[in-house]
Amino acid sequence: MKFHKIMIGALAIVFSAAVSTNATTIKTNNDAVVVKVDPKKTEISATELPIGVKKAIVDGEFSKWSIAKAYKITYDESTPTTEDQVEYEVHFQNKENEKEIEVYTNDGDVIEE
């Protein structure tokens, strides 16, 4: 009996460690939980950002800041990428050298981190 408890505890620890190292983003969508694993982050130029993201930046709180870097983030390379599986990470910098990062959907919605 004691052996079974030890084995169950050990398996629980291994499972939780494996899950926590592979999952990078957890987003809730209504009642469903979506876990995104193994993102691919590619640096892009600010001109390559989608129209929705550009509009959100112009209309947003960082409109007066410059874009230092921009990245396209895709998930799950084993399936064809849809626009729902793409996010855009934008690094902003102002004149006082302060830095901020925002992550957007393809449509320009800010993703809460």
Disulfide bonds with the S-S distance in Angstrom:
none
